Each structure stands twice: as structure tokens, then as C-alpha cells.
Amino acid sequence: MTVLTTESPAMAALHARHEQEVASSGGVSHALYSVSQLARQLGVTARTIRFYEDKGLVNPSRAGTTRVYTPRDRARLMLILRGKRLGFSLREIKDYLDLYDIDPTQHTQVRVLLASVRKRIAKLQEQRAALEQSLAELGDIERQAEIAIQNLQK
């Protein structure tokens, strides 16, 4: 099933080739997405998706000048967005995604992911400790300021 609604001749040819590849692999037909459709689905702007493309994180096919995204591209974008939301750098995300292509067993990818997650957890725990300390200090200052105001009002 195709998600794209208005197809140029180039888009139709690309879609036909995609359908042929899916059929020859014995798979089920998957949708192709335009940048605006994908942006809408993922809750980001088209500019965000183009930025990730410029950084080499996704590499959509082209139908003329139109970017065409596959379900694999969509999955990669979902991983990128999740990684950013969890505080990973684009470099870390790219390294992780590149491992997927290098190691079909995903053994290396999972090990790298585990190490990265552990490192991120440790950093967030440090930040939480610093935040808790700052909140405690600000709470003390707030109480002192309230006492000072009460004393000035007497």
C-alpha cells in the first residue's frame, strides 16, 4: 500500500521498483513516505528530517528531486529521535546506527548500546545529584529570605 497520494512519473517509477523489490524478496508491500508525511507522523518538521539527512543519519531514495522514505528510513528516524530525547549526541547515534549495517548479528551494536546506556545513566545520576544539591541550597536561601522579610516587617 502506498502512502503517497500524488505521484509524479518519477515517483511512480520508484514506487513500482520498490514494490518489485518487495515482491521478489517474498515480503509484504510497505509504504513509501514523503518528507512531509514522515514529519507529520513523527511530530517533527521536514527541516529536522533534512538536517538528519545532511548529517548522514538517513539516506532516502529520490524520485527526481523528491525525497522518498522507506519503512527502514522511518525506523531509523524513530531511533534518532529517541536517542536525542534520551540525551545522546548525533555522533553517538550515528555510530550506533552504522553498526547495524556492519554487523548483521547485531552483537556489536547491542554491546555498544549497553555501554552507551550505562554511561548515559551515570551522567544523568550525576546531574540529578547536582540538581538536588542546587534545589536544597535554593530552598535554604528561600527560607532565609522569608525570615528576613518577616523580620523587616516587625
Backbone as a ProteinNet text record, in pm:
[ID]
protein_1_A
[PRIMARY]
MTVLTTESPAMAALHARHEQEVASSGGVSHALYSVSQLARQLGVTARTIRFYEDKGLVNPSRAGTTRVYTPRDRARLMLILRGKRLGFSLREIKDYLDLYDIDPTQHTQVRVLLASVRKRIAKLQEQRAALEQSLAELGDIERQAEIAIQNLQK
[TERTIARY]
84.4	0	88.1	60.6	138.4	72.2	152.5	101.7	99.4	193.4	199.8	74.6	13.9	-112.4	-97.3	-6.8	12.6	150.8	156.4	283.6	321	440.5	495.7	536.1	566.3	613.6	738.1	829	949.8	915.1	821.9	778.5	709.1	626.8	556.5	656.7	759.2	861.5	936.9	971.8	1042.1	953.4	827.2	734.1	720	709.8	697.6	821.9	941	1064.6	1067.4	1021.3	1015.9	922	806.1	708.5	765.8	840.2	900.4	1006.5	1086.9	1188.7	1125.2	1018.3	948.8	890.7	827.1	766	871	985	1088.8	1154.5	1149.7	1208.3	1108.5	985	883.8	822.5	850.4	799.7	663.3	616.2	488.4	515.7	427.1	443.8	442.9	535.5	543.8	521.3	480.8	452.7	582	571.2	676	621.1	708.4	665.4	734.7	662.7	725.6	781.5	865.5	924	815.5	713.9	608.5	522.2	495.7	418	494.4	621	703	716.2	736.4	747.1	619.8	506.6	377.3	361.8	394.9	381.7	472.3	591.9	689.5	683.8	602.4	588.2	708.5	775.3	889.3	866.2	957	945.1	1021.1	983.8	1056.3	1202	1223.5	1359.5	1444.4	1382.1	1452.7	1497.1	1408.4	1441.6	1553.3	1546.3	1651.7	1786.1	1780.3	1901.3	1966.8	1886.1	1940.2	1993.7	1931.2	1981.7	2117.6	2129	2255.4	2367.3	2331.9	2430.5	2462.3	2397	2424.5	2356	2256	2186.5	2077.6	2021.2	1925.5	1963.8	1931.7	1966.8	1848.1	1749.1	1629.8	1659	1573.9	1581.1	1526.3	1545.2	1493.6	1410	1302	1219.9	1227.9	1323.7	1351	1415.5	1351.2	1403	1330.1	1234.6	1154.1	1221.2	1231.4	1284.2	1174.2	1211.7	1116.5	1174.6	1099.2	1144.7	1075.6	1152.9	1102	1071.4	1007.5	986.6	1118.4	1226.2	1357.4	1403.7	1385.5	1420.6	1337.7	1210.4	1120	1167.7	1205.7	1255.1	1384	1473.9	1597.8	1567.8	1473.4	1436.4	1376.7	1298.3	1241.3	1352.8	1454	1567.9	1646.8	1664.8	1736.9	1663.4	1534.2	1455.3	1455.8	1448.3	1452.8	1589.9	1694.9	1829.5	1848.9	1799.5	1810.3	1731.4	1612	1527.6	1596.4	1675.5	1746.5	1881.8	1916.1	2036.1	2161.9	2150.4	2267.7	2302.8	2431	2476.4	2448.2	2446.2	2427.3	2540.4	2660.1	2774.6	2748.7	2704.3	2676.3	2564.3	2462.2	2350.3	2397.1	2476.6	2526.4	2613.8	2702	2788.1	2703.7	2601.4	2513.1	2440.7	2384.9	2312.3	2404.8	2526.3	2622.2	2658.4	2660.4	2692.3	2588	2465.6	2358.8	2390.9	2445	2479.3	2604.1	2695.6	2822	2805	2725.9	2714.9	2573.1	2548.2	2412.7	2362.2	2453.6	2410.3	2366.2	2403.4	2373	2440.6	2533.3	2602.9	2681.6	2760.1	2839.6	2749.7	2643.8	2552	2491	2450.2	2387.7	2489.4	2612.9	2716.9	2746.1	2756.7	2780.9	2662.7	2542.7	2423.3	2426.5	2456	2460.6	2563.1	2682.3	2786.5	2741.3	2679.8	2633.2	2522.4	2432	2321.6	2374.6	2466.4	2525	2596	2668.2	2739.2	2638.4	2530.6	2427.3	2356.3	2326.8	2264	2353.7	2483	2576.7	2579.5	2580.6	2582.5	2453.6	2340.2	2212.5	2204	2260.6	2261.4	2347.8	2459.4	2543.3	2466.5	2397.3	2319.9	2207.5	2143.6	2036.8	2090.9	2208.1	2269.5	2299.9	2355.4	2385.2	2256.9	2152.5	2024.1	1963.6	1969.1	1916.5	1992	2123.8	2204.6	2165.6	2148.8	2108.5	1970.9	1878.1	1744.4	1747.7	1830.4	1843.2	1900	2003.2	2062.7	1962.8	1890.9	1790.1	1679	1641.9	1541.4	1588.5	1716.7	1772.7	1769.4	1808.8	1807.2	1664.4	1569.6	1430.1	1382	1413.8	1373.2	1438.8	1567	1637.3	1576.1	1540.7	1479.3	1342.4	1264.2	1133	1147.5	1245.4	1272	1314.9	1400.6	1447.2	1330.1	1240.4	1121.7	1035	1014.5	931.7	996.3	1128	1198.8	1191.5	1195.1	1187.2	1047.5	946.7	808.9	773.2	854.3	825.8	863.2
-118.2	0	123.4	217.7	339.6	450	521.6	633.1	760	773.1	892.2	899.8	1016.8	1029.6	1085.6	1178	1234.1	1193.4	1110.7	1059.6	1120.5	1171.9	1215.9	1089.9	1100.4	982.6	920.4	1006.1	954.6	883	939.4	878.7	745.8	742	618.1	510	546.8	450.4	398	488.2	446.9	355.6	391.2	309.5	170.9	165.3	37.2	-47.5	15.1	-57.5	-110	-26.8	-67.5	-186.5	-179.1	-288.7	-416.2	-402	-517.5	-580.4	-496.8	-548.1	-620.9	-564.8	-627.6	-761.7	-763.8	-887.1	-994.2	-954.3	-1051.8	-1107.1	-1031.9	-1080.3	-1162.5	-1175.6	-1254	-1178.7	-1049.7	-970.7	-912	-842.1	-773.2	-630.9	-576.8	-440.4	-340.2	-245.2	-141.7	-4.9	85.6	220.9	297.5	393	492.2	622.8	705.5	828.4	948.9	1058	1185	1245.5	1345.9	1409.8	1473.6	1534.5	1598.2	1494.6	1381.4	1276.4	1219.3	1194.7	1139.6	1239.5	1365.3	1468.1	1473.9	1471.2	1476.1	1354.1	1236.7	1114.3	1113.6	1167.8	1164.5	1287.4	1384.9	1504.2	1596.2	1601	1691.1	1771.3	1861.1	1938.6	1867.7	1900.7	1847.7	1893.1	2012.6	2064.8	1976.3	1924.5	1834	1708.4	1652	1531	1560.1	1674.4	1711.3	1731.3	1785.9	1804.1	1668.3	1570	1436.8	1373.5	1404.2	1356	1420.5	1551.9	1622.1	1565.4	1516.9	1460.9	1314.8	1258.8	1122.3	1015.6	1054.7	958.3	881.6	942.5	874.9	907.8	816.7	835.2	793	880.9	843.4	830.8	755.1	747	877.1	895.3	1015.4	975.4	1047	1036.6	1174.8	1193.9	1329.1	1407.1	1515.7	1595.7	1566	1474.1	1442.2	1332.6	1355.5	1253.8	1150.6	1023.7	915.4	827.8	815.4	741.8	606.8	504.9	369.3	344	233.7	198.8	190.1	147.4	142.8	283.5	379.2	518.6	569.1	535	576.5	519.3	392.4	328.5	395.9	427.6	496.8	632.6	705.6	837.1	823.5	720.1	698.3	671.9	594.8	569.6	697.9	778.2	905.6	995.6	1009.1	1095.9	1044.7	913.8	856.7	881.5	860.4	885.4	1029.3	1123.4	1265.6	1294.9	1237	1258.1	1206.7	1100.3	1042.7	1108.5	1206.6	1285.5	1237.5	1145.7	1101.2	1202.8	1214.2	1306.1	1244.7	1329.8	1279	1184.1	1210.3	1122.3	984.5	979.9	851	776.5	848.8	787.3	734.6	813.5	770.2	646.6	645.4	529	405	419.4	307.7	257.8	350.1	310.9	248.7	299.7	244.3	100.2	67.3	-69.5	-168.6	-123.8	-210	-261.2	-172.5	-210.6	-298.3	-279.3	-352.3	-494.8	-509.9	-637.5	-692.9	-783.8	-836	-911.9	-961.2	-1032.3	-934.6	-809.3	-700.6	-720.3	-816	-841.6	-718	-663.2	-544.2	-426.6	-411.2	-299.6	-303	-420.1	-431.9	-403.9	-451.1	-423.2	-272.9	-207.8	-63.4	10	-33.7	27	15	-103.2	-124.2	-32.6	-22.4	64.8	210.8	252.5	391	421	327.3	346.8	356.6	271.2	275.6	408.6	454.6	582.5	697.4	692.8	797.9	795.3	676	664.4	726.3	696.1	752	904.5	957	1102.8	1166	1104.1	1156.8	1149.2	1044.7	1034.5	1144.7	1176.3	1288.3	1419.4	1438.7	1561.3	1570.4	1455.3	1455.4	1495.3	1441.9	1476.9	1626.9	1680.2	1823.6	1905.5	1861.1	1930.3	1927.2	1812.6	1801.7	1892.8	1902.9	1991.9	2137.1	2173.6	2311.2	2343.2	2249.5	2271.2	2286.9	2208.4	2220.6	2356.8	2401.4	2532.2	2644.2	2634.9	2737	2736.3	2618.5	2609.1	2679.2	2662.3	2730.4	2881.8	2927.6	3071.8	3124.7	3049.9	3091.5	3107.7	3009.9	3019.3	3138.9	3160.1	3273.7	3405.7	3413.3	3536.1	3558.5	3453.5	3466.2	3514.7	3460.8	3503.1	3649.5	3687.8	3827.1	3920.5	3882.1	3965.6	3977.5	3867.8	3871.4	3962	3954.1	4036.7	4184.8	4213.5	4352.9	4411.4	4327.2	4371.9	4396.8	4349.3	4367	4503
0	0	0	-81.9	-92.4	-13	64.3	142.2	58.9	-34.4	-117.9	-204.1	-209.1	-279.9	-419.9	-439.8	-573.8	-619.9	-723.4	-770.2	-904.3	-911.3	-1038.4	-1114.6	-1242.3	-1315.2	-1251	-1204.4	-1140.2	-1011	-934.5	-809.1	-836.1	-938	-973	-1012.4	-1086.9	-1127.3	-1005.8	-914.4	-793.3	-709.6	-699.6	-622.6	-686.4	-817.4	-887.6	-862.7	-866.9	-841.1	-697.6	-603.7	-463	-446.1	-507.3	-499.2	-559.3	-669.7	-736.5	-646.7	-579.8	-488.3	-371.5	-317.5	-206	-250	-368.1	-419.1	-444.8	-501.8	-533.1	-407.3	-300.2	-174.8	-94.3	-147.3	-76.4	39.2	49.2	161	133.5	230.7	221.4	176.2	94.9	44.7	159.9	154.1	256	192.9	275.3	229.3	202.1	112.5	91.4	144.6	201.2	264.8	202.2	192.7	156	284.2	271.1	388.7	475.4	412.8	491.9	563.4	499.1	565.4	684	663.9	770.6	885.6	852.7	956	1038.8	972.5	1041.8	1133.6	1083.1	1161.4	1284.3	1269.7	1378.3	1468.4	1431.3	1514.6	1510.5	1396.2	1378	1250.5	1221.9	1098.6	986.3	864.7	748.7	754.9	805.8	818.8	910.9	1017.4	1108.5	1034.7	955.5	880.7	780.5	713.7	617.9	689.5	810.9	890.2	917.6	957.9	983.7	855.5	744.1	615.4	585.4	608.3	585.4	672.3	790.5	883.1	851.4	749.1	708.5	791.9	868	953	878.4	776.9	688.7	545.3	456.3	316.5	230.3	216.7	140.7	-8.4	-75	-220.3	-276.9	-404.8	-470.5	-590.5	-608.2	-728.6	-790.3	-878.4	-928.6	-815.8	-776	-664.5	-534.5	-539.1	-421.3	-339.4	-208.2	-118.7	-94.3	-97.2	-72.1	38.3	144.7	261.4	271.7	307.2	323.1	471	501.6	642.7	720.6	654.4	720.8	758.5	667.1	696.9	814.6	814.4	922.6	1055.9	1055.9	1177.8	1225.8	1132.4	1169.4	1230.4	1171	1225.5	1365.1	1386.8	1519.5	1621.5	1581.8	1670.6	1696.7	1593.7	1608.2	1706.7	1689.2	1777.1	1920.7	1935.9	2070.6	2133.6	2055.1	2105.5	2148.4	2067.5	2103.7	2231.1	2240.2	2358.1	2485	2471.2	2585	2609.9	2525.9	2550.8	2481.4	2385.7	2313.2	2205.3	2175.8	2071.3	1934.2	1832	1696.4	1657.2	1702	1673.1	1733.3	1859.7	1923.8	1850.7	1811.5	1739.8	1605.3	1533.7	1402.5	1415.9	1514.5	1535.9	1562.8	1643.1	1674.7	1549	1472.1	1350.8	1247.2	1235.6	1139.8	1174.2	1302.5	1343.5	1293.2	1279.4	1230.9	1090.5	1006.9	870.2	864.5	957.7	958.1	1012.2	1118.4	1189.6	1180.6	1087.2	1072.5	1194.8	1279.5	1400.4	1509.6	1493.8	1587.6	1723.5	1731.4	1857.2	1902.4	1811.8	1843.6	1876	1798.2	1818.1	1958.5	2002.5	2134.3	2244.3	2226.5	2326.8	2335.8	2220.1	2218	2281.3	2249.8	2309.1	2460.5	2511.7	2656	2721.8	2663.5	2719.3	2716.1	2605.7	2593.5	2693.6	2709.9	2804.3	2946.9	2982.6	3117.4	3142.4	3041.9	3053.5	3069.6	2992	2998.7	3134.2	3185.7	3317.5	3424.3	3419.6	3517.4	3510	3388.2	3371.7	3425.3	3395.5	3445.1	3597.3	3656.4	3802.2	3863.7	3799.4	3845	3835.6	3723.4	3704.6	3808.1	3837.9	3937.6	4074.7	4110.6	4238.5	4244.7	4136.3	4131.6	4139.2	4071.6	4073.4	4213.6	4279.1	4414.9	4510.1	4494.2	4577.3	4552.2	4425.7	4392.2	4450	4438.6	4493.8	4645.4	4712.3	4857.9	4895.5	4823.4	4852.1	4825.8	4713.6	4683.4	4787.2	4836.6	4943	5068.9	5104.3	5220.7	5200.9	5084.1	5054.8	5060.9	5007.4	5010.8	5155.3	5242.1	5383.8	5452.1	5424.4	5484.4	5438.4	5309.8	5257.1	5321.6	5340.4	5404.5	5548.6	5620.1	5759.1	5761	5667.5	5660.4	5634.1	5543.9	5517.2	5638.9	5710.5	5831.8	5936.4	5951.5	6049.4	6011.4	5880.8	5837.9	5859	5853.1	5869.4	6015.9	6109.9	6253.3	6301.5
[MASK]
++++++++++++++++++++++++++++++++++++++++++++++++++++++++++++++++++++++++++++++++++++++++++++++++++++++++++++++++++++++++++++++++++++++++++++++++++++++++++

